[in-house]
Amino acid sequence: MKKPILRMIRGPRHHYRQRGALLIQAAVTLLVCVIALTGTELGYLFFVKREMQKAADLAALAGARSLATTDCGSANTAATANANKNLQSLSFPVTVTPTCGRWDPTGTPTNQYFNAGAAQPNAVKVFVSGTGPTLLPFLTSRFVSAQALAKSGPPLAGFSVGTKLLVVTGNGVLGDTLKMLGLDLTGTSLVAYDGLANVNITPGGLLKQLGIPVASDLTVGGLNALLQANQVTLGQLLDATAIVAGRSDLLALNTTLLNALTTKLGGSGNVNQIKLGSDSSGTARGLFANVVTPDTSASSALNAQVSALDVLKSAVGVASAGHAVTLDLGLTNLLGLATVTAKVGVVEPPSVAFGAVGVSAYTAQVRSYVRLQTTSGLLGTLLSPLVSMDLPIVVDVVSGKGTLAELCTAGLRDSSGNDRARITVASSIAKVCVGTIADGDLFSKSNACTDNLSNPTNPMLNVAGLIKVTNKINLDALPANDSVTLKEGETRSTTNNLQIGTTVSNLVTQLTNQLFGAQPPTTSLTSTQLDNLRDQIWNDTASVCNVDTPVCRGNRLTEANNRVTNNVGQSGLLSGVVNLVGGVVSSLLNSCTGLAYLGGNETGCKQMLRNTLAGSSNTTAGSTVNNSLAYLTGLVKPLLNALGSSVLTPLLQNVLGINLGVTDVHLIKLNCSGEPRLVY
């Protein structure tokens, strides 16, 4: 029996599992597309947001920059124009709404410390908004916005002030400054530094090169404290300035200059340590003046531009402060009558200023010390005790002070539209004093003439012990107040009507008044002093002739009388002619030439000369004065005149290159836009 064959009848395989597969795949694909499109949409929205924020930031900065020199209307216009320019990449309309006002973080926090339309605006807020298109039809339009607020930085200026310097051939600009300090370094090729005159550097860049860290949130007060707290050597500062200025080729010359300065100043190493900052009063000065700016952030001050050459010159001045240098005036003596010694030194160093209205810069206070001492040549060894002079004279080129008073206002612009700054200058001609100043104070005290001057122990001028100058003399500084208005890069000079010649003349006048102004004594010299004076004058006439004849003796007596008359006359003590007792040489009988030039002798001539010296003449005060005393006094007058013409004036003008009464003001950099910064 055959077994039945079982057959399995199978339907289509898994047809029930294939239903809806296409829908699922389509759904997945659609979901992926939606996600991709949504991502694209989000990316586009992010792009739009980013572009709007960038435009808002730049527009706010542009408005704040404009606000520094214009008004709110112009600032808003500048912000709108800047935003529209930077929103051209967007394909839909965008609204730009600038708002000018005042941002004050110390005020109330309402509206993020921003007060729209407030007085004294200092910030611009920009709101950028628009409804952008969508990439998916089922999505609604998106409203996108961005805002930014920028605060305008204060207008800043960098400037320096200095005494007027003469041009020194071959030395260049820095050489002039060194000459003012009494340092003639002609052989060091200083002219190579002149290229720094047109190179500006920033305090921030200089601090970085010196390795002094600056915090990102540093305030102006913190910057002043940082500058005052740090000191560097002159060598470090010279090299850092050259590197920041892009002049590494000067590094080798810096070494030469430093060595020459060290030698001249009698120091060692790197001369003085240089303090970088000054106090607010200007009494403790460093390289930079005290920084002044209404902006609490130090960023604008750190980015201010100052002249590399001014920094270099000020550094030399700071390093030289307190060092006295002996000068060679080219005079071994004065008129063969007095020896001259001179020293010069920087008492207060100069400084470079950068900042806003109120910041001040100072010139260097250079002090010259001159001492005149009579020698035996005045009257010869025999009579030198009769007239003596020991004059210690101090001449201060007083610090001029320049203060930034106004900048970048519409009223200061010149006819060409250039922005300018107005700087007030307070300066003096000089302080001149004669008297005793202790050695320790001579080149260390800025007000030595007023605070440390005392009467000398011995008379400064002494004529036979009868006329003396024992009181100190102080020629007060004559102040001058002026102002200059400059555009960037300009230098102008303020002037004072009293120049060197008048200043020196006033000093000589005071010395003369001290010597001659008082009522002269009627007392005569002692008999021995009269004999010695007579012999000195008579012996000096031997150049006329030197034979013992009545004619020669008469000529010599005439010459002797002329000398007495001239010296007595220039003493300023007499109102009329000298009473020449027995001084007429004629055909009449006299002991000098005899009768009709027959007879007489030298003893008689000398006796007649002695009678004249022992006599008296009328004074300008109506009394009488001894002729011998007036004669000796008159000998001093040419020496005092030569003090001005041959010592003080050449010392200041030719040796130091200083023109008293003239102050240079140099506007290094003017930034009217300030340094605006984003607040948010």
HELIX and SHEET records of a PDB file:
HELIX    1   1 HIS A   15  GLN A   18  1                                   4    
HELIX    2   2 ALA A   21  LEU A   67  1                                  47    
HELIX    3   3 CYS A   72  ASN A   86  1                                  15    
HELIX    4   4 THR A  110  TYR A  113  5                                   4    
HELIX    5   5 GLY A  172  MET A  180  1                                   9    
HELIX    6   6 THR A  186  THR A  188  5                                   3    
HELIX    7   7 LEU A  190  ASN A  198  5                                   9    
HELIX    8   8 PRO A  203  GLN A  209  1                                   7    
HELIX    9   9 VAL A  220  ALA A  229  1                                  10    
HELIX   10  10 LEU A  234  VAL A  244  1                                  11    
HELIX   11  11 SER A  248  LEU A  250  5                                   3    
HELIX   12  12 LEU A  251  LEU A  265  1                                  15    
HELIX   13  13 SER A  299  LEU A  302  1                                   4    
HELIX   14  14 ALA A  308  SER A  320  1                                  13    
HELIX   15  15 SER A  384  LEU A  386  5                                   3    
HELIX   16  16 ALA A  410  LEU A  412  5                                   3    
HELIX   17  17 ASP A  439  LEU A  442  1                                   4    
HELIX   18  18 ALA A  448  ASP A  451  1                                   4    
HELIX   19  19 ILE A  500  PHE A  516  1                                  17    
HELIX   20  20 SER A  527  ASP A  540  1                                  14    
HELIX   21  21 THR A  541  SER A  543  5                                   3    
HELIX   22  22 PRO A  550  GLN A  570  1                                  21    
HELIX   23  23 GLU A  602  ALA A  614  1                                  13    
HELIX   24  24 ASN A  627  ALA A  642  1                                  16    
HELIX   25  25 LEU A  643  LEU A  648  3                                   6    
HELIX   26  26 THR A  649  PRO A  650  1                                   2    
HELIX   27  27 LEU A  651  VAL A  655  3                                   5    
SHEET    1   A 5 PHE A 114  ALA A 116  0                                        
SHEET    2   A 5 THR A  95  TRP A 103 -1                                        
SHEET    3   A 5 ALA A 123  GLY A 132 -1                                        
SHEET    4   A 5 ARG A 142  LYS A 151 -1                                        
SHEET    5   A 5 ARG A 677  LEU A 678 -1                                        
SHEET    1   B 4 ALA A 353  GLY A 355  0                                        
SHEET    2   B 4 LEU A 156  LEU A 165 -1                                        
SHEET    3   B 4 ILE A 658  ASN A 671 -1                                        
SHEET    4   B 4 THR A 491  THR A 495 -1                                        
SHEET    1   C 2 ASN A 200  ILE A 201  0                                        
SHEET    2   C 2 VAL A 306  SER A 307 -1                                        
SHEET    1   D 2 GLN A 231  THR A 233  0                                        
SHEET    2   D 2 GLN A 273  LYS A 275 -1                                        
SHEET    1   E 6 ALA A 324  THR A 326  0                                        
SHEET    2   E 6 ALA A 338  GLU A 348 -1                                        
SHEET    3   E 6 GLN A 365  THR A 374 -1                                        
SHEET    4   E 6 VAL A 387  VAL A 397 -1                                        
SHEET    5   E 6 LYS A 431  VAL A 434 -1                                        
SHEET    6   E 6 ILE A 473  LEU A 475 -1                                        
SHEET    1   F 6 ALA A 324  THR A 326  0                                        
SHEET    2   F 6 ALA A 338  GLU A 348 -1                                        
SHEET    3   F 6 GLN A 365  THR A 374 -1                                        
SHEET    4   F 6 VAL A 387  VAL A 397 -1                                        
SHEET    5   F 6 LEU A 461  VAL A 463 -1                                        
SHEET    6   F 6 ILE A 467  VAL A 469 -1                                        
SHEET    1   G 4 SER A 360  TYR A 362  0                                        
SHEET    2   G 4 LYS A 401  LEU A 407 -1                                        
SHEET    3   G 4 ARG A 420  SER A 428 -1                                        
SHEET    4   G 4 PRO A 479  LYS A 487 -1                                        
SHEET    1   H 2 SER A 616  ASN A 618  0                                        
SHEET    2   H 2 THR A 624  ASN A 626 -1                                        
END                                                                             
